[in-house]
Amino acid sequence: MKLLGNPRSPYVKKVVIALKEKVMEYDYLEVGAGDPAVGEANPLAKIPTLICDDGKALFDSPVIAEYVDGLDGAPKLIPSDFVNRIAVKQWEALADGVTDAAVALSHEEREPADKRKGPAFTVKQTKKIDAGLSVLNLTLGRSVFLHGGAFSLGDVACYCALSYLDRTQPNYDWRSAYPNLANFALRLAERPSVAQS
Ligand SMILES: N[C@@H](CCC(=O)N[C@@H](CS)C(=O)NCC(=O)O)C(=O)O
């Protein structure tokens, strides 16, 4: 299989960590979303896009991660039973939502002043980030992982949101506000899959 994406994308990072956790072989075509190869494979022209061995293209990151997890290999990043599976997918969705808001904020900041959406937009995205992190921080409590005492796709998505915030909002001190997440990020950074991503 071939992954189309680049390391700056937090959604691509999520998929790369999943692939490395499962120790899957894959080719990595480092491209931006605007590359014709992405548009040919994915009508939405977004990264990550995964080209499977049978030529089928998969998107977006939750679908790709679920596909990768469904192929052979341990550990299971998404539990197979319904209740636990939905719980992990919910944490993934929340963390991805934080990432979405951080991406929107970062795009807004890169716009020239006359093209910006304005302070109300910034406040709206910042509220989503804070509310999302607050719930993730509370959920984590003193636990090592977000759900069921085991590493899951929810943890991967959460780590990717935090590392994207570090890169794009270096002055946002989420570690002081959310100490459980700060410890979580330190622990996850030591996992080989994360360190190599
Ligand atoms: N929900 C999607 C988001 C993917 C996404 O928005 N990727 C960005 C790069 S970080 C992109 O391709 N943007 C191009 C565009 O929106 O046209 C996922 O989880 O894969």
The ligand as an ORCA input file, in Angstrom:
! r2SCAN-3c Opt
* xyz 0 1
  N     -10.892     14.825      8.251
  C      -9.765     14.617      7.367
  C      -8.970     15.905      7.291
  C      -7.859     15.816      6.255
  C      -7.367     17.211      5.909
  O      -8.094     18.208      6.025
  N      -6.091     17.276      5.485
  C      -5.546     18.534      5.072
  C      -4.037     18.543      5.279
  S      -3.646     18.685      7.000
  C      -5.840     18.712      3.608
  O      -5.665     17.788      2.834
  N      -6.276     19.921      3.219
  C      -6.543     20.217      1.853
  C      -7.932     20.680      1.634
  O      -8.708     20.795      2.613
  O      -8.273     20.961      0.490
  C      -8.908     13.445      7.874
  O      -9.018     13.108      9.053
  O      -8.172     12.842      7.078
*
